[in-house]
Amino acid sequence: MKKIAKFFNNVKKEMQKVKWPNKKDMITYSLATISIMIIFGVFFTVIDLASAGIKVLIGA
């Protein structure tokens, strides 16, 4: 039982060391993540359409 208590005590100490982002940082990180997802989505859509078009042109 002491091991479990010690474990949770250590977890509490480690969680106090974590630097949590503030609201401004969280909005910035979220917008950056969403932007990158949109960019990659558009990129892979274009690649997919281009490869499908090439496939139709060569008749494969």
C-alpha distance matrix in Angstrom:
0.0 3.8 5.4 5.3 6.5 8.7 10.0 11.1 12.5 14.4 15.6 17.0 18.7 20.3 21.5 23.2 25.2 26.5 30.2 30.8 34.4 36.7 38.9 41.8 39.9 38.3 41.8 43.2 40.6 40.9 44.7 44.6 42.4 44.6 47.8 46.6 45.8 49.3 51.0 49.4 50.1 53.8 54.0 52.7 54.9 57.9 57.2 56.7 60.0 61.8 60.8 61.7 65.1 65.7 64.9 67.4 70.1 69.9 69.8 66.7
3.8 0.0 3.8 5.4 5.1 6.0 8.5 10.0 10.3 12.1 14.1 15.3 16.4 18.2 19.9 21.3 23.0 24.8 28.5 29.5 33.2 35.5 38.0 40.8 38.9 37.6 41.2 42.4 39.8 40.5 44.3 44.0 42.1 44.5 47.5 46.4 45.8 49.3 50.9 49.4 50.4 53.9 54.0 53.0 55.3 58.2 57.4 57.3 60.5 62.2 61.3 62.4 65.7 66.3 65.6 68.2 70.7 70.6 70.7 67.6
5.4 3.8 0.0 3.8 5.5 5.0 6.0 8.7 9.7 10.4 12.2 14.2 15.2 16.4 18.3 20.1 21.4 23.0 26.7 27.8 31.5 34.0 36.5 39.2 37.0 35.6 39.2 40.2 37.5 38.3 42.0 41.5 39.4 42.0 44.9 43.5 43.0 46.6 48.0 46.3 47.4 51.0 51.0 49.9 52.3 55.1 54.2 54.1 57.4 59.0 57.9 59.2 62.5 62.9 62.2 65.0 67.4 67.2 67.3 64.2
5.3 5.4 3.8 0.0 3.8 5.4 5.0 6.4 8.5 9.9 10.6 12.5 14.3 15.4 16.5 18.7 20.4 21.5 25.2 25.8 29.4 31.8 34.1 36.9 34.9 33.3 36.8 38.1 35.4 35.8 39.6 39.4 37.2 39.6 42.6 41.5 40.7 44.2 45.9 44.3 45.2 48.8 49.0 47.9 50.1 53.0 52.3 52.0 55.3 57.1 56.1 57.2 60.5 61.1 60.4 63.0 65.5 65.4 65.5 62.5
6.5 5.1 5.5 3.8 0.0 3.8 5.4 5.3 6.1 8.6 9.9 10.6 12.4 14.3 15.4 16.9 19.0 20.5 24.1 24.8 28.5 30.7 33.0 36.0 34.2 32.8 36.3 37.7 35.3 35.9 39.7 39.6 37.7 40.1 43.1 42.2 41.7 45.1 46.8 45.5 46.4 50.0 50.3 49.4 51.6 54.5 54.0 53.9 57.0 58.8 58.1 59.2 62.3 63.1 62.6 65.1 67.6 67.6 67.8 64.9
8.7 6.0 5.0 5.4 3.8 0.0 3.8 5.5 4.9 6.1 8.6 9.8 10.5 12.3 14.2 15.5 17.0 18.9 22.6 23.9 27.6 30.0 32.7 35.3 33.3 32.2 35.9 36.9 34.4 35.4 39.1 38.8 37.0 39.7 42.5 41.4 41.1 44.6 46.0 44.7 46.0 49.4 49.5 48.7 51.2 53.9 53.2 53.3 56.6 58.1 57.4 58.7 61.8 62.4 62.0 64.7 67.0 67.0 67.3 64.4
10.0 8.5 6.0 5.0 5.4 3.8 0.0 3.8 5.4 5.2 6.2 8.7 10.0 10.6 12.3 14.5 15.7 17.0 20.8 21.8 25.4 28.0 30.6 33.2 30.9 29.6 33.3 34.3 31.6 32.5 36.2 35.7 33.8 36.4 39.2 38.0 37.7 41.2 42.6 41.2 42.4 45.9 45.9 45.1 47.5 50.3 49.5 49.6 52.8 54.4 53.6 55.0 58.1 58.7 58.2 60.9 63.2 63.2 63.5 60.6
11.1 10.0 8.7 6.4 5.3 5.5 3.8 0.0 3.8 5.3 4.9 6.2 8.6 9.8 10.4 12.5 14.5 15.6 19.1 19.7 23.4 25.7 28.0 30.9 29.0 27.6 31.1 32.4 30.0 30.7 34.4 34.3 32.5 34.9 37.9 37.0 36.6 40.0 41.7 40.5 41.5 45.0 45.3 44.6 46.8 49.6 49.2 49.2 52.3 54.1 53.5 54.7 57.7 58.5 58.2 60.7 63.1 63.3 63.5 60.8
12.5 10.3 9.7 8.5 6.1 4.9 5.4 3.8 0.0 3.8 5.4 5.2 6.4 8.8 10.0 11.0 13.1 15.0 18.4 19.6 23.4 25.5 28.2 30.9 29.1 28.1 31.8 32.9 30.7 31.8 35.4 35.3 33.8 36.4 39.2 38.4 38.3 41.7 43.2 42.2 43.5 46.8 47.1 46.6 48.9 51.6 51.2 51.5 54.5 56.2 55.7 57.1 60.0 60.8 60.6 63.2 65.4 65.6 66.1 63.4
14.4 12.1 10.4 9.9 8.6 6.1 5.2 5.3 3.8 0.0 3.8 5.4 5.0 6.2 8.6 10.0 11.0 12.9 16.6 18.2 21.9 24.5 27.4 29.8 27.5 26.8 30.5 31.3 28.9 30.2 33.8 33.3 31.9 34.7 37.3 36.2 36.3 39.8 41.0 40.0 41.4 44.8 44.8 44.4 46.9 49.4 48.8 49.3 52.4 53.8 53.3 54.9 57.8 58.4 58.3 61.0 63.1 63.2 63.8 61.0
15.6 14.1 12.2 10.6 9.9 8.6 6.2 4.9 5.4 3.8 0.0 3.8 5.5 5.1 6.1 8.7 10.1 10.9 14.7 15.6 19.3 21.8 24.5 27.0 24.8 23.7 27.4 28.4 25.9 26.9 30.6 30.3 28.7 31.3 34.1 33.1 33.1 36.5 37.9 36.9 38.2 41.5 41.7 41.2 43.6 46.2 45.8 46.1 49.2 50.8 50.4 51.8 54.7 55.4 55.3 57.9 60.1 60.3 60.8 58.2
17.0 15.3 14.2 12.5 10.6 9.8 8.7 6.2 5.2 5.4 3.8 0.0 3.8 5.5 5.2 6.4 9.0 10.3 13.6 14.5 18.3 20.3 23.0 25.7 24.0 23.0 26.7 27.9 25.9 26.9 30.5 30.6 29.3 31.8 34.6 34.0 34.1 37.3 38.9 38.2 39.4 42.7 43.1 42.9 45.1 47.7 47.6 47.9 50.9 52.5 52.3 53.7 56.5 57.4 57.4 59.9 62.0 62.5 63.0 60.5
18.7 16.4 15.2 14.3 12.4 10.5 10.0 8.6 6.4 5.0 5.5 3.8 0.0 3.8 5.5 5.3 6.8 9.3 12.7 14.5 18.2 20.5 23.6 25.9 23.9 23.6 27.3 28.1 26.1 27.7 31.2 30.8 29.9 32.7 35.1 34.5 34.9 38.2 39.4 38.8 40.4 43.5 43.7 43.6 46.1 48.5 48.2 48.9 51.8 53.2 53.1 54.7 57.4 58.1 58.3 60.9 62.9 63.2 64.0 61.5
20.3 18.2 16.4 15.4 14.3 12.3 10.6 9.8 8.8 6.2 5.1 5.5 3.8 0.0 3.8 5.3 5.2 6.8 10.6 12.5 16.1 18.8 22.0 24.0 21.7 21.2 25.0 25.5 23.3 24.9 28.4 27.8 26.7 29.7 32.0 31.1 31.6 35.0 36.1 35.3 37.0 40.1 40.1 40.1 42.6 45.0 44.6 45.3 48.4 49.7 49.5 51.2 53.8 54.5 54.7 57.3 59.3 59.6 60.4 57.9
21.5 19.9 18.3 16.5 15.4 14.2 12.3 10.4 10.0 8.6 6.1 5.2 5.5 3.8 0.0 3.8 5.3 5.3 8.8 9.7 13.5 15.9 18.8 21.2 19.1 18.4 22.1 23.0 20.9 22.3 25.8 25.7 24.6 27.3 29.8 29.3 29.7 32.9 34.2 33.7 35.2 38.2 38.6 38.7 40.9 43.4 43.3 43.9 46.8 48.3 48.3 49.8 52.4 53.3 53.6 56.0 58.0 58.6 59.3 56.9
23.2 21.3 20.1 18.7 16.9 15.5 14.5 12.5 11.0 10.0 8.7 6.4 5.3 5.3 3.8 0.0 3.8 5.5 8.1 9.6 13.4 15.3 18.5 20.8 19.1 18.9 22.6 23.5 21.9 23.6 26.9 26.8 26.2 29.0 31.3 31.0 31.7 34.8 36.0 35.8 37.4 40.3 40.7 41.0 43.3 45.6 45.7 46.5 49.2 50.6 50.8 52.4 54.9 55.8 56.3 58.7 60.6 61.2 62.1 59.8
25.2 23.0 21.4 20.4 19.0 17.0 15.7 14.5 13.1 11.0 10.1 9.0 6.8 5.2 5.3 3.8 0.0 3.8 6.4 9.3 12.7 15.2 18.7 20.4 18.1 18.4 22.2 22.4 20.7 22.9 26.0 25.4 25.0 28.1 30.1 29.5 30.5 33.7 34.5 34.3 36.2 39.0 39.1 39.6 42.0 44.1 44.0 45.1 47.9 49.1 49.2 51.1 53.5 54.2 54.8 57.3 59.0 59.6 60.6 58.3
26.5 24.8 23.0 21.5 20.5 18.9 17.0 15.6 15.0 12.9 10.9 10.3 9.3 6.8 5.3 5.5 3.8 0.0 3.8 6.0 9.5 12.4 15.7 17.4 14.9 14.9 18.7 19.0 17.1 19.1 22.3 21.8 21.3 24.3 26.4 25.9 26.8 29.9 30.9 30.7 32.6 35.3 35.6 36.0 38.4 40.5 40.6 41.6 44.3 45.6 45.8 47.6 50.0 50.8 51.4 53.8 55.6 56.2 57.2 55.0
30.2 28.5 26.7 25.2 24.1 22.6 20.8 19.1 18.4 16.6 14.7 13.6 12.7 10.6 8.8 8.1 6.4 3.8 0.0 3.8 6.5 9.2 12.8 14.1 11.7 12.3 16.0 16.1 14.7 17.1 20.0 19.6 19.7 22.7 24.4 24.3 25.5 28.4 29.3 29.5 31.4 33.9 34.3 35.1 37.4 39.3 39.6 40.8 43.4 44.5 45.1 46.9 49.1 50.0 50.8 53.2 54.8 55.6 56.8 54.8
30.8 29.5 27.8 25.8 24.8 23.9 21.8 19.7 19.6 18.2 15.6 14.5 14.5 12.5 9.7 9.6 9.3 6.0 3.8 0.0 3.8 6.5 9.7 11.6 9.6 9.4 13.1 13.9 12.6 14.4 17.5 17.6 17.6 20.1 22.2 22.5 23.4 26.1 27.4 27.8 29.4 31.9 32.6 33.4 35.4 37.5 38.0 39.1 41.5 42.9 43.6 45.1 47.3 48.4 49.2 51.4 53.1 54.2 55.2 53.3
34.4 33.2 31.5 29.4 28.5 27.6 25.4 23.4 23.4 21.9 19.3 18.3 18.2 16.1 13.5 13.4 12.7 9.5 6.5 3.8 0.0 3.8 6.7 8.0 5.7 6.0 9.6 10.2 9.4 11.4 14.2 14.5 15.0 17.4 19.2 19.8 21.1 23.4 24.7 25.5 27.1 29.3 30.1 31.3 33.1 35.0 35.8 37.0 39.2 40.6 41.5 43.1 45.0 46.3 47.3 49.4 51.0 52.2 53.3 51.6
36.7 35.5 34.0 31.8 30.7 30.0 28.0 25.7 25.5 24.5 21.8 20.3 20.5 18.8 15.9 15.3 15.2 12.4 9.2 6.5 3.8 0.0 3.8 5.6 5.4 6.2 8.8 10.1 10.6 12.1 14.3 15.5 16.4 18.3 20.0 21.2 22.5 24.4 25.8 27.1 28.4 30.4 31.6 32.9 34.5 36.3 37.5 38.7 40.5 42.0 43.3 44.7 46.4 47.9 49.1 50.9 52.4 53.9 55.0 53.5
38.9 38.0 36.5 34.1 33.0 32.7 30.6 28.0 28.2 27.4 24.5 23.0 23.6 22.0 18.8 18.5 18.7 15.7 12.8 9.7 6.7 3.8 0.0 3.8 5.5 5.1 6.2 8.6 9.9 10.4 12.3 14.2 15.3 16.4 18.2 20.0 21.0 22.5 24.2 25.8 26.8 28.5 30.1 31.6 32.7 34.6 36.1 37.2 38.8 40.5 41.9 43.1 44.7 46.4 47.6 49.2 50.8 52.5 53.5 52.1
41.8 40.8 39.2 36.9 36.0 35.3 33.2 30.9 30.9 29.8 27.0 25.7 25.9 24.0 21.2 20.8 20.4 17.4 14.1 11.6 8.0 5.6 3.8 0.0 3.8 5.5 5.3 6.3 8.7 10.0 10.8 12.4 14.3 15.5 16.5 18.5 20.1 21.3 22.6 24.5 25.8 27.2 28.6 30.4 31.6 33.1 34.7 36.1 37.6 39.0 40.6 42.0 43.4 45.0 46.5 48.1 49.4 51.2 52.4 51.2
39.9 38.9 37.0 34.9 34.2 33.3 30.9 29.0 29.1 27.5 24.8 24.0 23.9 21.7 19.1 19.1 18.1 14.9 11.7 9.6 5.7 5.4 5.5 3.8 0.0 3.8 5.5 5.0 6.1 8.5 9.9 10.5 12.2 14.2 15.2 16.5 18.3 20.0 21.0 22.5 24.1 25.8 26.8 28.5 30.1 31.6 32.8 34.3 36.1 37.4 38.7 40.4 41.9 43.3 44.6 46.5 47.8 49.3 50.6 49.3
38.3 37.6 35.6 33.3 32.8 32.2 29.6 27.6 28.1 26.8 23.7 23.0 23.6 21.2 18.4 18.9 18.4 14.9 12.3 9.4 6.0 6.2 5.1 5.5 3.8 0.0 3.8 5.4 5.1 6.0 8.5 9.8 10.5 12.1 14.0 15.4 16.4 18.3 19.9 21.1 22.3 24.3 25.6 26.9 28.3 30.3 31.5 32.6 34.4 36.0 37.3 38.6 40.4 41.9 43.0 44.8 46.4 47.9 48.9 47.5
41.8 41.2 39.2 36.8 36.3 35.9 33.3 31.1 31.8 30.5 27.4 26.7 27.3 25.0 22.1 22.6 22.2 18.7 16.0 13.1 9.6 8.8 6.2 5.3 5.5 3.8 0.0 3.8 5.5 5.1 6.1 8.5 9.9 10.5 12.0 14.2 15.3 16.4 18.2 20.0 20.9 22.4 24.1 25.7 26.8 28.5 30.1 31.3 32.7 34.4 36.0 37.2 38.7 40.4 41.7 43.2 44.8 46.5 47.6 46.4
43.2 42.4 40.2 38.1 37.7 36.9 34.3 32.4 32.9 31.3 28.4 27.9 28.1 25.5 23.0 23.5 22.4 19.0 16.1 13.9 10.2 10.1 8.6 6.3 5.0 5.4 3.8 0.0 3.8 5.5 5.3 6.2 8.6 10.0 10.5 12.3 14.3 15.4 16.4 18.4 19.9 21.2 22.4 24.3 25.7 27.1 28.5 30.1 31.6 32.9 34.5 36.0 37.4 38.9 40.4 42.1 43.4 45.0 46.4 45.2
40.6 39.8 37.5 35.4 35.3 34.4 31.6 30.0 30.7 28.9 25.9 25.9 26.1 23.3 20.9 21.9 20.7 17.1 14.7 12.6 9.4 10.6 9.9 8.7 6.1 5.1 5.5 3.8 0.0 3.8 5.5 5.1 6.1 8.6 9.9 10.6 12.3 14.3 15.3 16.5 18.2 20.1 21.0 22.5 24.2 25.8 26.9 28.3 30.2 31.5 32.8 34.4 36.0 37.4 38.6 40.5 42.0 43.4 44.6 43.2
40.9 40.5 38.3 35.8 35.9 35.4 32.5 30.7 31.8 30.2 26.9 26.9 27.7 24.9 22.3 23.6 22.9 19.1 17.1 14.4 11.4 12.1 10.4 10.0 8.5 6.0 5.1 5.5 3.8 0.0 3.8 5.4 5.1 6.1 8.5 10.0 10.6 12.3 14.2 15.5 16.4 18.4 19.9 21.1 22.4 24.4 25.7 26.8 28.5 30.2 31.5 32.7 34.4 36.1 37.2 38.8 40.5 42.1 43.1 41.7
44.7 44.3 42.0 39.6 39.7 39.1 36.2 34.4 35.4 33.8 30.6 30.5 31.2 28.4 25.8 26.9 26.0 22.3 20.0 17.5 14.2 14.3 12.3 10.8 9.9 8.5 6.1 5.3 5.5 3.8 0.0 3.8 5.4 5.1 6.0 8.5 9.8 10.5 12.1 14.2 15.1 16.4 18.1 19.9 20.9 22.5 24.2 25.5 26.8 28.4 30.1 31.3 32.7 34.4 35.9 37.3 38.8 40.6 41.7 40.7
44.6 44.0 41.5 39.4 39.6 38.8 35.7 34.3 35.3 33.3 30.3 30.6 30.8 27.8 25.7 26.8 25.4 21.8 19.6 17.6 14.5 15.5 14.2 12.4 10.5 9.8 8.5 6.2 5.1 5.4 3.8 0.0 3.8 5.6 5.1 6.2 8.6 10.0 10.5 12.3 14.1 15.5 16.3 18.3 19.9 21.2 22.4 24.1 25.7 26.9 28.4 30.1 31.5 32.8 34.4 36.1 37.4 39.0 40.3 39.1
42.4 42.1 39.4 37.2 37.7 37.0 33.8 32.5 33.8 31.9 28.7 29.3 29.9 26.7 24.6 26.2 25.0 21.3 19.7 17.6 15.0 16.4 15.3 14.3 12.2 10.5 9.9 8.6 6.1 5.1 5.4 3.8 0.0 3.8 5.5 5.3 6.2 8.7 10.0 10.7 12.2 14.4 15.3 16.5 18.2 20.1 21.1 22.3 24.2 25.7 26.8 28.3 30.1 31.5 32.6 34.5 36.1 37.5 38.6 37.2
44.6 44.5 42.0 39.6 40.1 39.7 36.4 34.9 36.4 34.7 31.3 31.8 32.7 29.7 27.3 29.0 28.1 24.3 22.7 20.1 17.4 18.3 16.4 15.5 14.2 12.1 10.5 10.0 8.6 6.1 5.1 5.6 3.8 0.0 3.8 5.5 5.1 6.2 8.6 10.0 10.4 12.3 14.2 15.4 16.3 18.4 19.9 20.9 22.4 24.2 25.6 26.7 28.4 30.2 31.3 32.8 34.5 36.2 37.1 35.9
47.8 47.5 44.9 42.6 43.1 42.5 39.2 37.9 39.2 37.3 34.1 34.6 35.1 32.0 29.8 31.3 30.1 26.4 24.4 22.2 19.2 20.0 18.2 16.5 15.2 14.0 12.0 10.5 9.9 8.5 6.0 5.1 5.5 3.8 0.0 3.8 5.4 5.2 6.2 8.6 9.8 10.7 12.2 14.3 15.3 16.6 18.3 19.9 21.1 22.5 24.3 25.7 26.9 28.6 30.1 31.6 32.9 34.7 36.0 35.0
46.6 46.4 43.5 41.5 42.2 41.4 38.0 37.0 38.4 36.2 33.1 34.0 34.5 31.1 29.3 31.0 29.5 25.9 24.3 22.5 19.8 21.2 20.0 18.5 16.5 15.4 14.2 12.3 10.6 10.0 8.5 6.2 5.3 5.5 3.8 0.0 3.8 5.4 5.0 6.1 8.4 9.9 10.4 12.1 14.0 15.3 16.3 18.0 19.8 20.9 22.3 24.0 25.5 26.8 28.2 30.1 31.4 32.8 34.2 33.0
45.8 45.8 43.0 40.7 41.7 41.1 37.7 36.6 38.3 36.3 33.1 34.1 34.9 31.6 29.7 31.7 30.5 26.8 25.5 23.4 21.1 22.5 21.0 20.1 18.3 16.4 15.3 14.3 12.3 10.6 9.8 8.6 6.2 5.1 5.4 3.8 0.0 3.8 5.5 5.2 6.0 8.6 9.8 10.6 12.0 14.2 15.3 16.2 18.1 19.8 20.9 22.2 24.0 25.6 26.6 28.4 30.1 31.5 32.5 31.2
49.3 49.3 46.6 44.2 45.1 44.6 41.2 40.0 41.7 39.8 36.5 37.3 38.2 35.0 32.9 34.8 33.7 29.9 28.4 26.1 23.4 24.4 22.5 21.3 20.0 18.3 16.4 15.4 14.3 12.3 10.5 10.0 8.7 6.2 5.2 5.4 3.8 0.0 3.8 5.5 5.0 6.1 8.5 10.0 10.4 12.2 14.2 15.2 16.4 18.1 19.8 20.9 22.3 24.2 25.5 26.8 28.4 30.3 31.3 30.3
51.0 50.9 48.0 45.9 46.8 46.0 42.6 41.7 43.2 41.0 37.9 38.9 39.4 36.1 34.2 36.0 34.5 30.9 29.3 27.4 24.7 25.8 24.2 22.6 21.0 19.9 18.2 16.4 15.3 14.2 12.1 10.5 10.0 8.6 6.2 5.0 5.5 3.8 0.0 3.8 5.4 5.3 6.1 8.7 9.9 10.7 12.3 14.2 15.4 16.4 18.3 19.9 21.0 22.5 24.2 25.8 26.9 28.7 30.1 29.2
49.4 49.4 46.3 44.3 45.5 44.7 41.2 40.5 42.2 40.0 36.9 38.2 38.8 35.3 33.7 35.8 34.3 30.7 29.5 27.8 25.5 27.1 25.8 24.5 22.5 21.1 20.0 18.4 16.5 15.5 14.2 12.3 10.7 10.0 8.6 6.1 5.2 5.5 3.8 0.0 3.8 5.5 4.9 6.1 8.4 9.8 10.4 12.0 14.1 15.1 16.2 18.0 19.7 20.8 22.2 24.1 25.5 26.8 28.2 26.9
50.1 50.4 47.4 45.2 46.4 46.0 42.4 41.5 43.5 41.4 38.2 39.4 40.4 37.0 35.2 37.4 36.2 32.6 31.4 29.4 27.1 28.4 26.8 25.8 24.1 22.3 20.9 19.9 18.2 16.4 15.1 14.1 12.2 10.4 9.8 8.4 6.0 5.0 5.4 3.8 0.0 3.8 5.5 5.4 6.1 8.6 10.0 10.5 12.2 14.1 15.3 16.3 18.1 19.9 20.9 22.5 24.2 25.9 26.7 25.6
53.8 53.9 51.0 48.8 50.0 49.4 45.9 45.0 46.8 44.8 41.5 42.7 43.5 40.1 38.2 40.3 39.0 35.3 33.9 31.9 29.3 30.4 28.5 27.2 25.8 24.3 22.4 21.2 20.1 18.4 16.4 15.5 14.4 12.3 10.7 9.9 8.6 6.1 5.3 5.5 3.8 0.0 3.8 5.6 5.1 6.1 8.6 9.8 10.5 12.1 14.2 15.2 16.3 18.2 19.8 21.0 22.4 24.3 25.5 24.9
54.0 54.0 51.0 49.0 50.3 49.5 45.9 45.3 47.1 44.8 41.7 43.1 43.7 40.1 38.6 40.7 39.1 35.6 34.3 32.6 30.1 31.6 30.1 28.6 26.8 25.6 24.1 22.4 21.0 19.9 18.1 16.3 15.3 14.2 12.2 10.4 9.8 8.5 6.1 4.9 5.5 3.8 0.0 3.8 5.5 5.3 6.3 8.6 10.0 10.6 12.3 14.2 15.3 16.5 18.3 20.1 21.1 22.7 24.2 23.3
52.7 53.0 49.9 47.9 49.4 48.7 45.1 44.6 46.6 44.4 41.2 42.9 43.6 40.1 38.7 41.0 39.6 36.0 35.1 33.4 31.3 32.9 31.6 30.4 28.5 26.9 25.7 24.3 22.5 21.1 19.9 18.3 16.5 15.4 14.3 12.1 10.6 10.0 8.7 6.1 5.4 5.6 3.8 0.0 3.8 5.4 4.9 6.0 8.5 9.7 10.3 12.0 14.0 15.1 16.2 18.2 19.7 21.0 22.1 20.9
54.9 55.3 52.3 50.1 51.6 51.2 47.5 46.8 48.9 46.9 43.6 45.1 46.1 42.6 40.9 43.3 42.0 38.4 37.4 35.4 33.1 34.5 32.7 31.6 30.1 28.3 26.8 25.7 24.2 22.4 20.9 19.9 18.2 16.3 15.3 14.0 12.0 10.4 9.9 8.4 6.1 5.1 5.5 3.8 0.0 3.8 5.5 5.1 6.1 8.5 9.9 10.5 12.1 14.2 15.2 16.5 18.3 20.1 20.9 20.1
57.9 58.2 55.1 53.0 54.5 53.9 50.3 49.6 51.6 49.4 46.2 47.7 48.5 45.0 43.4 45.6 44.1 40.5 39.3 37.5 35.0 36.3 34.6 33.1 31.6 30.3 28.5 27.1 25.8 24.4 22.5 21.2 20.1 18.4 16.6 15.3 14.2 12.2 10.7 9.8 8.6 6.1 5.3 5.4 3.8 0.0 3.8 5.4 5.2 6.0 8.5 9.8 10.4 12.1 14.0 15.3 16.3 18.3 19.7 19.3
57.2 57.4 54.2 52.3 54.0 53.2 49.5 49.2 51.2 48.8 45.8 47.6 48.2 44.6 43.3 45.7 44.0 40.6 39.6 38.0 35.8 37.5 36.1 34.7 32.8 31.5 30.1 28.5 26.9 25.7 24.2 22.4 21.1 19.9 18.3 16.3 15.3 14.2 12.3 10.4 10.0 8.6 6.3 4.9 5.5 3.8 0.0 3.8 5.5 5.1 6.1 8.5 9.8 10.5 12.1 14.2 15.2 16.5 18.1 17.2
56.7 57.3 54.1 52.0 53.9 53.3 49.6 49.2 51.5 49.3 46.1 47.9 48.9 45.3 43.9 46.5 45.1 41.6 40.8 39.1 37.0 38.7 37.2 36.1 34.3 32.6 31.3 30.1 28.3 26.8 25.5 24.1 22.3 20.9 19.9 18.0 16.2 15.2 14.2 12.0 10.5 9.8 8.6 6.0 5.1 5.4 3.8 0.0 3.8 5.5 5.2 6.1 8.5 9.9 10.5 12.3 14.3 15.5 16.3 15.2
60.0 60.5 57.4 55.3 57.0 56.6 52.8 52.3 54.5 52.4 49.2 50.9 51.8 48.4 46.8 49.2 47.9 44.3 43.4 41.5 39.2 40.5 38.8 37.6 36.1 34.4 32.7 31.6 30.2 28.5 26.8 25.7 24.2 22.4 21.1 19.8 18.1 16.4 15.4 14.1 12.2 10.5 10.0 8.5 6.1 5.2 5.5 3.8 0.0 3.8 5.5 5.0 6.1 8.6 9.7 10.5 12.3 14.4 15.2 14.9
61.8 62.2 59.0 57.1 58.8 58.1 54.4 54.1 56.2 53.8 50.8 52.5 53.2 49.7 48.3 50.6 49.1 45.6 44.5 42.9 40.6 42.0 40.5 39.0 37.4 36.0 34.4 32.9 31.5 30.2 28.4 26.9 25.7 24.2 22.5 20.9 19.8 18.1 16.4 15.1 14.1 12.1 10.6 9.7 8.5 6.0 5.1 5.5 3.8 0.0 3.8 5.4 5.0 6.2 8.5 9.9 10.5 12.4 14.1 14.0
60.8 61.3 57.9 56.1 58.1 57.4 53.6 53.5 55.7 53.3 50.4 52.3 53.1 49.5 48.3 50.8 49.2 45.8 45.1 43.6 41.5 43.3 41.9 40.6 38.7 37.3 36.0 34.5 32.8 31.5 30.1 28.4 26.8 25.6 24.3 22.3 20.9 19.8 18.3 16.2 15.3 14.2 12.3 10.3 9.9 8.5 6.1 5.2 5.5 3.8 0.0 3.8 5.4 5.1 6.1 8.7 9.8 10.7 12.1 11.2
61.7 62.4 59.2 57.2 59.2 58.7 55.0 54.7 57.1 54.9 51.8 53.7 54.7 51.2 49.8 52.4 51.1 47.6 46.9 45.1 43.1 44.7 43.1 42.0 40.4 38.6 37.2 36.0 34.4 32.7 31.3 30.1 28.3 26.7 25.7 24.0 22.2 20.9 19.9 18.0 16.3 15.2 14.2 12.0 10.5 9.8 8.5 6.1 5.0 5.4 3.8 0.0 3.8 5.5 5.0 6.3 8.7 10.1 10.4 9.9
65.1 65.7 62.5 60.5 62.3 61.8 58.1 57.7 60.0 57.8 54.7 56.5 57.4 53.8 52.4 54.9 53.5 50.0 49.1 47.3 45.0 46.4 44.7 43.4 41.9 40.4 38.7 37.4 36.0 34.4 32.7 31.5 30.1 28.4 26.9 25.5 24.0 22.3 21.0 19.7 18.1 16.3 15.3 14.0 12.1 10.4 9.8 8.5 6.1 5.0 5.4 3.8 0.0 3.8 5.4 5.1 6.2 8.8 9.8 10.6
65.7 66.3 62.9 61.1 63.1 62.4 58.7 58.5 60.8 58.4 55.4 57.4 58.1 54.5 53.3 55.8 54.2 50.8 50.0 48.4 46.3 47.9 46.4 45.0 43.3 41.9 40.4 38.9 37.4 36.1 34.4 32.8 31.5 30.2 28.6 26.8 25.6 24.2 22.5 20.8 19.9 18.2 16.5 15.1 14.2 12.1 10.5 9.9 8.6 6.2 5.1 5.5 3.8 0.0 3.8 5.4 5.0 6.2 8.4 8.9
64.9 65.6 62.2 60.4 62.6 62.0 58.2 58.2 60.6 58.3 55.3 57.4 58.3 54.7 53.6 56.3 54.8 51.4 50.8 49.2 47.3 49.1 47.6 46.5 44.6 43.0 41.7 40.4 38.6 37.2 35.9 34.4 32.6 31.3 30.1 28.2 26.6 25.5 24.2 22.2 20.9 19.8 18.3 16.2 15.2 14.0 12.1 10.5 9.7 8.5 6.1 5.0 5.4 3.8 0.0 3.8 5.5 5.4 6.1 5.5
67.4 68.2 65.0 63.0 65.1 64.7 60.9 60.7 63.2 61.0 57.9 59.9 60.9 57.3 56.0 58.7 57.3 53.8 53.2 51.4 49.4 50.9 49.2 48.1 46.5 44.8 43.2 42.1 40.5 38.8 37.3 36.1 34.5 32.8 31.6 30.1 28.4 26.8 25.8 24.1 22.5 21.0 20.1 18.2 16.5 15.3 14.2 12.3 10.5 9.9 8.7 6.3 5.1 5.4 3.8 0.0 3.8 5.6 5.0 6.5
70.1 70.7 67.4 65.5 67.6 67.0 63.2 63.1 65.4 63.1 60.1 62.0 62.9 59.3 58.0 60.6 59.0 55.6 54.8 53.1 51.0 52.4 50.8 49.4 47.8 46.4 44.8 43.4 42.0 40.5 38.8 37.4 36.1 34.5 32.9 31.4 30.1 28.4 26.9 25.5 24.2 22.4 21.1 19.7 18.3 16.3 15.2 14.3 12.3 10.5 9.8 8.7 6.2 5.0 5.5 3.8 0.0 3.8 5.5 8.0
69.9 70.6 67.2 65.4 67.6 67.0 63.2 63.3 65.6 63.2 60.3 62.5 63.2 59.6 58.6 61.2 59.6 56.2 55.6 54.2 52.2 53.9 52.5 51.2 49.3 47.9 46.5 45.0 43.4 42.1 40.6 39.0 37.5 36.2 34.7 32.8 31.5 30.3 28.7 26.8 25.9 24.3 22.7 21.0 20.1 18.3 16.5 15.5 14.4 12.4 10.7 10.1 8.8 6.2 5.4 5.6 3.8 0.0 3.8 5.7
69.8 70.7 67.3 65.5 67.8 67.3 63.5 63.5 66.1 63.8 60.8 63.0 64.0 60.4 59.3 62.1 60.6 57.2 56.8 55.2 53.3 55.0 53.5 52.4 50.6 48.9 47.6 46.4 44.6 43.1 41.7 40.3 38.6 37.1 36.0 34.2 32.5 31.3 30.1 28.2 26.7 25.5 24.2 22.1 20.9 19.7 18.1 16.3 15.2 14.1 12.1 10.4 9.8 8.4 6.1 5.0 5.5 3.8 0.0 3.8
66.7 67.6 64.2 62.5 64.9 64.4 60.6 60.8 63.4 61.0 58.2 60.5 61.5 57.9 56.9 59.8 58.3 55.0 54.8 53.3 51.6 53.5 52.1 51.2 49.3 47.5 46.4 45.2 43.2 41.7 40.7 39.1 37.2 35.9 35.0 33.0 31.2 30.3 29.2 26.9 25.6 24.9 23.3 20.9 20.1 19.3 17.2 15.2 14.9 14.0 11.2 9.9 10.6 8.9 5.5 6.5 8.0 5.7 3.8 0.0
